[in-house]
């Protein structure tokens, strides 16, 4: 009976050991499968940071290379700086190199030179105020028509003229403007002219000045002239203001009179910038003697009679009697 139980226990022990072996094999196989799956997943996912498994850092050059494209993109998207428009100066300088005169005037004013300046001056009611004819207009600056809107201002200009044939004394004189109406001796009916003399110091230049006022009908002109003698010529600087009263259906309308002082103030601002620089005189070439010019004829040879007369001694003249001394009285001291 005991043997049967022992045999039965032995068989059960064997069966239990075999099952354990199988279960251990299955468990080991399962562990291998889990480990293989875990290793495969760990190769695809980033490994956690630990002291035993540190993350290898990428080299610095590769980091800089990867950051360069964003910097270039930022520079490409940066807006270009706006161009700053340069403003032109408000004034322009006129210079005449022949006579050395220069002045500055506002850019929006109209500058006339040469024939245009001559026409502007000649067409006005007041001509050049030189004492003799022969002046030349160099330049004229006219104010815009919109300078004093709604007024009776017709024209206002500053002009420069030169007379090369006047002396320093004649340059200080002026010719009084005359009426432009022909065939009339009554100046009160056709025109009126008056003149007053004065002096103006412009820097170190002393100018002789005068003011002339002329009127004819509804037109009135007020002009100021300044003369100075330099570089062997007479310079004239003129300021002219002309007004015309509006006429509607034969009646003179009152209208708004322009403030002449304000107009002259603008013209005097141009006059204040006048400069006259020394000009070298052009040397006059001496006339050249032509090779074909006949030589001066020599004196004719003396004749024998002339030679004999020259060799004959001259007869001495009789001596005059000694003069009798005349006594002269002296007044007491």
C-alpha positions as semicolon CSV with decimal commas, in nm:
position;residue;x (nm);y (nm);z (nm)
1;X;0,000;0,000;0,000
2;X;0,283;0,227;0,087
3;X;0,454;0,135;-0,233
4;X;0,150;0,219;-0,434
5;X;0,125;0,560;-0,262
6;X;0,496;0,618;-0,315
7;X;0,465;0,529;-0,677
8;X;0,165;0,751;-0,707
9;X;0,346;1,037;-0,536
10;X;0,644;0,986;-0,762
11;X;0,426;1,002;-1,068
12;X;0,257;1,318;-0,945
13;X;0,593;1,470;-0,865
14;X;0,713;1,391;-1,213
15;X;0,400;1,539;-1,366
16;X;0,435;1,851;-1,150
17;X;0,800;1,891;-1,246
18;X;0,722;1,851;-1,614
19;X;0,447;2,110;-1,591
20;X;0,677;2,346;-1,413
21;X;0,938;2,297;-1,682
22;X;0,684;2,374;-1,949
23;X;0,552;2,676;-1,761
24;X;0,907;2,803;-1,711
25;X;0,979;2,759;-2,082
26;X;0,661;2,940;-2,173
27;X;0,739;3,216;-1,924
28;X;1,093;3,250;-2,059
29;X;0,962;3,264;-2,414
30;X;0,710;3,531;-2,313
31;X;0,985;3,735;-2,148
32;X;1,195;3,708;-2,463
33;X;0,904;3,827;-2,676
34;X;0,837;4,123;-2,444
35;X;1,204;4,215;-2,440
36;X;1,230;4,202;-2,817
37;X;0,922;4,423;-2,852
38;X;1,056;4,666;-2,593
39;X;1,395;4,684;-2,766
40;X;1,230;4,750;-3,101
41;X;1,014;5,033;-2,962
42;X;1,306;5,184;-2,778
43;X;1,506;5,202;-3,102
44;X;1,228;5,406;-3,269
45;X;1,152;5,643;-2,975
46;X;1,410;5,878;-2,815
47;X;1,575;5,729;-2,514
48;X;1,509;5,895;-2,179
49;X;1,786;6,103;-2,029
50;X;1,964;5,927;-1,747
51;X;2,304;5,917;-1,593
52;X;2,372;5,577;-1,748
53;X;2,247;5,670;-2,099
54;X;2,334;6,037;-2,180
55;X;2,213;6,196;-2,506
56;X;2,484;6,269;-2,754
57;X;2,482;6,640;-2,840
58;X;2,514;6,751;-3,200
59;X;2,834;6,942;-3,291
60;X;2,820;7,322;-3,283
61;X;2,892;7,379;-3,655
62;X;2,585;7,180;-3,754
63;X;2,368;7,391;-3,520
64;X;2,497;7,715;-3,674
65;X;2,439;7,579;-4,019
66;X;2,081;7,491;-3,940
67;X;2,016;7,838;-3,789
68;X;2,162;8,032;-4,084
69;X;1,862;7,998;-4,321
70;X;1,615;8,167;-4,077
71;X;1,853;8,466;-4,039
72;X;1,880;8,506;-4,415
73;X;1,505;8,482;-4,448
74;X;1,464;8,755;-4,187
75;X;1,706;8,980;-4,378
76;X;1,522;8,914;-4,701
77;X;1,190;9,017;-4,552
78;X;1,335;9,340;-4,399
79;X;1,184;9,639;-4,582
80;X;1,422;9,855;-4,785
81;X;1,495;10,202;-4,641
82;X;1,293;10,483;-4,793
83;X;1,477;10,727;-5,015
84;X;1,490;11,075;-4,867
85;X;1,410;11,336;-5,129
86;X;1,658;11,623;-5,125
87;X;1,489;11,961;-5,108
88;X;1,615;12,226;-5,342
89;X;1,726;12,554;-5,184
90;X;1,462;12,825;-5,164
91;X;1,687;13,083;-5,328
92;X;1,888;13,093;-5,651
93;X;2,202;13,297;-5,713
94;X;2,250;13,490;-6,037
95;X;2,609;13,570;-6,138
96;X;2,741;13,776;-6,429
97;X;3,110;13,694;-6,474
98;X;3,166;13,973;-6,727
99;X;3,077;14,253;-6,484
100;X;3,129;14,061;-6,158
101;X;2,779;14,130;-6,021
102;X;2,571;13,868;-5,837
103;X;2,254;13,854;-5,627
104;X;2,017;13,595;-5,477
105;X;1,643;13,575;-5,539
106;X;1,358;13,335;-5,446
107;X;1,332;13,034;-5,675
108;X;0,964;13,094;-5,750
109;X;1,039;13,439;-5,893
110;X;1,090;13,477;-6,269
111;X;1,439;13,566;-6,392
112;X;1,487;13,739;-6,727
113;X;1,825;13,801;-6,888
114;X;1,955;13,947;-7,213
115;X;1,690;14,062;-7,459
116;X;1,406;13,950;-7,231
117;X;1,536;14,174;-6,952
118;X;1,575;14,464;-7,195
119;X;1,218;14,418;-7,316
120;X;1,085;14,406;-6,960
121;X;1,263;14,728;-6,865
122;X;1,187;14,911;-7,188
123;X;0,820;14,817;-7,177
124;X;0,772;14,969;-6,834
125;X;0,670;15,329;-6,776
126;X;1,008;15,412;-6,619
127;X;1,320;15,349;-6,832
128;X;1,679;15,314;-6,711
129;X;1,771;15,621;-6,510
130;X;2,120;15,687;-6,645
131;X;2,202;16,048;-6,722
132;X;2,309;15,944;-7,073
133;X;2,182;15,680;-7,311
134;X;2,383;15,364;-7,365
135;X;2,297;15,147;-7,065
136;X;2,273;14,768;-7,099
137;X;2,022;14,556;-6,905
138;X;2,185;14,248;-6,750
139;X;1,903;14,076;-6,559
140;X;1,558;14,137;-6,415
141;X;1,360;13,944;-6,151
142;X;0,981;13,976;-6,154
143;X;0,746;13,887;-5,870
144;X;0,474;13,630;-5,948
145;X;0,132;13,768;-6,035
146;X;-0,017;13,581;-5,740
147;X;0,208;13,753;-5,486
148;X;-0,063;14,003;-5,384
149;X;-0,396;13,867;-5,512
150;X;-0,705;14,087;-5,511
151;X;-0,505;14,412;-5,531
152;X;-0,431;14,668;-5,803
153;X;-0,067;14,551;-5,837
154;X;0,025;14,527;-6,205
155;X;0,396;14,441;-6,189
156;X;0,694;14,452;-5,956
157;X;1,051;14,375;-6,057
158;X;1,417;14,419;-5,962
159;X;1,667;14,480;-6,239
160;X;2,041;14,539;-6,290
161;X;2,186;14,758;-6,567
162;X;2,539;14,871;-6,653
163;X;2,671;15,177;-6,837
164;X;3,037;15,145;-6,941
165;X;3,082;15,496;-7,084
166;X;2,995;15,703;-6,775
167;X;3,251;15,854;-6,542
168;X;3,234;15,833;-6,166
169;X;3,089;16,188;-6,152
170;X;2,821;16,119;-6,412
171;X;2,732;15,793;-6,241
172;X;2,604;15,990;-5,942
173;X;2,352;16,175;-6,157
174;X;2,008;16,063;-6,268
175;X;1,772;16,157;-6,550
176;X;1,424;16,243;-6,427
177;X;1,171;16,011;-6,596
178;X;0,951;16,198;-6,843
179;X;0,592;16,141;-6,944
180;X;0,537;15,886;-7,219
181;X;0,245;16,078;-7,369
182;X;0,365;16,245;-7,694
183;X;0,266;16,595;-7,806
184;X;0,159;16,723;-7,466
185;X;0,337;16,993;-7,265
186;X;0,102;16,982;-6,967
187;X;0,245;16,716;-6,736
188;X;-0,047;16,741;-6,500
189;X;-0,283;16,618;-6,771
190;X;-0,072;16,338;-6,918
191;X;0,165;16,250;-6,642
192;X;0,351;16,364;-6,337
193;X;0,713;16,300;-6,245
194;X;0,899;16,382;-5,927
195;X;1,237;16,275;-5,793
196;X;1,420;16,282;-5,461
197;X;1,786;16,193;-5,395
198;X;1,928;15,979;-5,113
199;X;2,217;15,747;-5,026
200;X;2,226;15,379;-4,937
201;X;2,500;15,183;-4,760
202;X;2,505;14,822;-4,877
203;X;2,783;14,653;-4,683
204;X;3,097;14,848;-4,771
205;X;2,937;14,993;-5,086
206;X;2,792;15,343;-5,080
207;X;2,524;15,389;-5,344
208;X;2,369;15,707;-5,470
209;X;1,992;15,664;-5,479
210;X;1,681;15,837;-5,600
211;X;1,308;15,765;-5,611
212;X;1,088;15,863;-5,902
213;X;0,708;15,850;-5,918
214;X;0,518;15,873;-6,245
215;X;0,147;15,856;-6,312
216;X;-0,069;15,849;-6,620
217;X;-0,441;15,789;-6,605
218;X;-0,513;15,491;-6,382
219;X;-0,152;15,370;-6,404
220;X;0,102;15,472;-6,142
221;X;0,465;15,366;-6,116
222;X;0,701;15,407;-5,824
223;X;1,068;15,328;-5,886
224;X;1,384;15,342;-5,675
225;X;1,725;15,365;-5,841
226;X;2,071;15,311;-5,691
227;X;2,399;15,388;-5,871
228;X;2,754;15,287;-5,786
229;X;3,075;15,321;-5,988
230;X;3,301;15,015;-5,981
231;X;3,521;14,821;-6,224
232;X;3,530;15,131;-6,447
233;X;3,152;15,120;-6,510
234;X;2,831;15,259;-6,363
235;X;2,598;14,997;-6,209
236;X;2,227;15,066;-6,167
237;X;1,994;14,865;-5,942
238;X;1,626;14,950;-5,983
239;X;1,314;14,852;-5,786
240;X;0,988;14,913;-5,970
241;X;0,628;14,880;-5,849
242;X;0,341;14,958;-6,090
243;X;-0,030;14,962;-6,009
244;X;-0,333;14,995;-6,237
245;X;-0,676;15,081;-6,098
246;X;-0,947;14,856;-6,248
247;X;-1,196;15,023;-6,484
248;X;-1,546;14,882;-6,531
249;X;-1,771;15,040;-6,796
250;X;-1,566;15,358;-6,804
251;X;-1,570;15,406;-6,427
252;X;-1,265;15,364;-6,210
253;X;-1,337;15,116;-5,937
254;X;-1,195;15,169;-5,592
255;X;-1,069;14,813;-5,539
256;X;-0,801;14,723;-5,287
257;X;-0,476;14,916;-5,311
258;X;-0,162;14,713;-5,265
259;X;0,068;14,798;-4,978
260;X;0,368;14,941;-5,166
261;X;0,592;14,913;-4,862
262;X;0,540;14,536;-4,851
263;X;0,615;14,504;-5,221
264;X;0,930;14,716;-5,192
265;X;1,034;14,509;-4,890
266;X;1,046;14,196;-5,104
267;X;1,247;14,371;-5,373
268;X;1,485;14,520;-5,116
269;X;1,556;14,171;-4,985
270;X;1,703;14,092;-5,327
271;X;1,898;14,420;-5,331
272;X;2,051;14,332;-4,992
273;X;2,224;14,028;-5,147
274;X;2,399;14,223;-5,424
275;X;2,776;14,176;-5,455
276;X;3,016;14,330;-5,705
277;X;3,344;14,144;-5,740
278;X;3,653;14,297;-5,900
279;X;3,687;14,228;-6,271
280;X;4,021;14,217;-6,445
281;X;4,042;14,467;-6,727
282;X;4,087;14,311;-7,069
283;X;4,430;14,414;-7,201
284;X;4,418;14,617;-7,522
285;X;4,646;14,472;-7,787
286;X;4,888;14,720;-7,945
287;X;4,852;14,763;-8,321
288;X;5,098;14,548;-8,509
289;X;5,322;14,712;-8,772
290;X;5,276;14,545;-9,106
291;X;5,579;14,434;-9,301
292;X;5,443;14,613;-9,609
293;X;5,438;14,955;-9,435
294;X;5,674;15,188;-9,627
295;X;5,975;15,309;-9,436
296;X;6,003;15,675;-9,339
297;X;6,200;15,862;-9,614
298;X;6,538;15,993;-9,509
299;X;6,627;16,366;-9,526
300;X;6,771;16,482;-9,865
301;X;7,146;16,536;-9,895
302;X;7,257;16,903;-9,856
303;X;7,346;17,099;-10,173
304;X;7,693;17,258;-10,226
305;X;7,548;17,609;-10,171
306;X;7,406;17,501;-9,840
307;X;7,739;17,351;-9,741
308;X;7,918;17,681;-9,830
309;X;7,669;17,882;-9,627
310;X;7,715;17,651;-9,336
311;X;8,096;17,690;-9,353
312;X;8,083;18,078;-9,364
313;X;8,133;18,219;-9,013
314;X;7,847;18,429;-8,882
315;X;7,898;18,805;-8,840
316;X;7,906;18,893;-8,471
317;X;7,618;19,107;-8,357
318;X;7,689;19,453;-8,209
319;X;7,694;19,461;-7,834
320;X;7,412;19,647;-7,669
321;X;7,481;19,948;-7,449
322;X;7,472;19,874;-7,080
323;X;7,135;19,941;-6,925
324;X;7,105;20,238;-6,693
325;X;7,012;20,120;-6,345
326;X;6,682;20,250;-6,220
327;X;6,651;20,335;-5,857
328;X;6,363;20,176;-5,680
329;X;6,227;20,293;-5,352
330;X;6,151;20,056;-5,070
331;X;5,859;20,101;-4,845
332;X;5,919;20,107;-4,472
333;X;5,869;19,798;-4,288
